[in-house]
């Protein structure tokens, strides 16, 4: 029963933490987009603003395809070499996010989308997430917070005998 209540508490903590993120995404970002569209439209006009928004979407689609193929090639190369392609998988997620942001009309989301598509900024974001995840995992803040983890470790020695077969039941 205690683990169930801990699960509910942890779920509640996660829900409370994610609320500001969703509030920002669904309330603040559209307001920022409308503001920038009005400001740019008042300077260069409505039609050029529309053309600029469409052009960023087209350029973004081109960059998404190019960077996606590059990331896929590195993913396949790592898999062929027997290396875990963790960075490439995370870069793939950022490419998807960047593509979605570029398809959303507006200059603020286009800027964020281009940051996800530019290799240097995308890789630095992935490196930051990996370092942060490793720090949390090493400090005990990531994963399960259960007591008694590691209590079933038994110390001992063994000798490997390769020529002996193990009988199966």
C-alpha positions in Angstrom: 0.0 0.0 0.0 2.9 2.3 0.8 4.4 2.0 -2.7 1.0 2.8 -4.2 0.7 6.0 -2.1 4.3 6.9 -3.1 3.4 6.4 -6.7 0.5 8.8 -6.3 2.6 11.4 -4.6 5.3 11.1 -7.3 2.6 11.4 -10.0 1.2 14.5 -8.3 4.7 16.1 -8.0 5.2 15.5 -11.7 1.8 17.0 -12.6 2.5 20.1 -10.5 5.9 20.5 -12.2 4.6 20.2 -15.7 1.7 22.6 -15.3 3.9 25.7 -15.8 5.3 24.2 -18.9 1.9 23.6 -20.4 0.7 27.0 -19.3 3.7 28.6 -21.0 3.2 26.6 -24.2 -0.6 27.2 -24.6 -0.9 30.7 -23.2 2.4 32.6 -23.5 3.8 31.3 -26.8 0.7 32.3 -28.8 0.7 35.8 -27.3 4.4 36.1 -28.2 3.7 34.9 -31.7 0.9 37.3 -32.2 2.9 40.2 -30.9 5.9 39.5 -33.2 3.6 39.0 -36.2 1.9 42.3 -35.6 5.2 44.1 -35.1 6.8 42.6 -38.2 3.7 43.2 -40.2 3.5 46.8 -39.2 7.1 47.3 -40.4 7.2 45.3 -43.7 3.5 44.9 -44.4 1.0 42.0 -44.2 1.8 40.3 -47.5 5.6 40.2 -47.0 5.1 38.9 -43.4 3.0 36.0 -44.8 5.6 35.3 -47.4 8.3 35.3 -44.7 6.4 32.9 -42.5 5.8 30.5 -45.5 9.5 30.9 -46.5 10.7 29.9 -43.1 8.5 26.8 -43.2 9.9 25.8 -46.6 13.5 26.4 -45.5 12.8 24.5 -42.3 11.4 21.5 -44.2 14.5 21.4 -46.4 16.8 21.6 -43.4 14.8 19.0 -41.6 15.2 16.5 -44.4 18.9 17.2 -44.8 19.7 17.0 -41.1 17.4 14.0 -40.6 19.2 12.1 -43.3 22.6 13.0 -41.7 21.4 11.9 -38.3 20.0 8.7 -39.7 23.3 7.9 -41.4 25.2 8.4 -38.1 22.5 6.2 -36.3 23.0 3.4 -38.8 26.8 3.7 -38.7 26.8 3.4 -34.9 24.4 0.5 -35.0 26.7 -1.3 -37.5 29.7 -0.7 -35.3 27.9 -2.0 -32.2 27.7 1.4 -30.5 24.6 2.6 -28.8 23.3 5.6 -30.9 21.9 7.5 -27.8 22.9 10.9 -29.1 21.5 10.3 -32.5 18.2 9.1 -31.0 18.0 12.3 -28.9 18.9 14.4 -31.9 16.1 12.7 -33.8 13.7 13.8 -31.2 15.0 17.4 -31.4 14.7 17.2 -35.2 11.0 16.3 -34.8 10.4 19.1 -32.3 12.2 21.5 -34.6 10.2 20.5 -37.6 7.0 20.8 -35.7 8.0 24.3 -34.5 8.9 25.4 -38.0 5.6 24.3 -39.4 3.8 26.4 -36.7 3.3 29.9 -38.1 5.3 32.5 -36.3 8.7 34.0 -35.7 9.3 32.9 -32.1 8.6 29.2 -32.9 10.6 29.4 -36.1 13.6 30.7 -34.1 13.3 27.8 -31.6 12.8 25.4 -34.6 15.9 26.5 -36.3 17.9 26.2 -33.1 16.8 22.5 -33.1 17.8 22.0 -36.7 21.3 23.7 -36.6 23.8 20.9 -35.9 25.9 22.9 -33.4 23.1 24.0 -31.3 21.2 20.7 -31.5 24.3 18.8 -30.4 25.0 21.2 -27.5 21.4 20.8 -26.3 21.7 17.0 -26.5 25.0 17.1 -24.6 23.4 19.3 -21.9 20.5 16.9 -21.5 22.9 13.9 -21.2 25.1 15.7 -18.7 22.1 16.7 -16.6 20.7 13.2 -16.8 24.0 11.6 -15.8 24.3 14.1 -12.9 20.9 13.2 -11.6 21.5 9.5 -12.0 24.9 9.7 -10.2 23.5 11.8 -7.4 20.6 9.5 -6.8 17.9 11.9 -7.9 17.0 10.0 -11.1 15.3 6.6 -11.2 13.5 5.0 -8.3 13.8 6.4 -4.8 13.1 3.1 -3.0 14.9 2.1 0.1 16.6 -1.3 0.1 17.9 -1.0 -3.5 21.1 -2.9 -3.6 20.4 -5.0 -0.5 20.5 -8.2 -2.5 24.2 -8.0 -3.5 26.3 -11.0 -2.5 30.0 -10.8 -2.5 32.0 -13.7 -3.7 34.5 -15.2 -6.2 34.0 -17.5 -9.1 36.1 -19.5 -11.5 35.1 -19.7 -15.2 35.3 -23.3 -16.6 34.6 -23.1 -20.3 34.7 -26.8 -21.2 32.0 -27.9 -18.7 28.4 -28.0 -19.8 25.5 -27.1 -17.6 22.7 -29.6 -17.4 19.2 -28.2 -18.1 16.2 -29.3 -16.1 
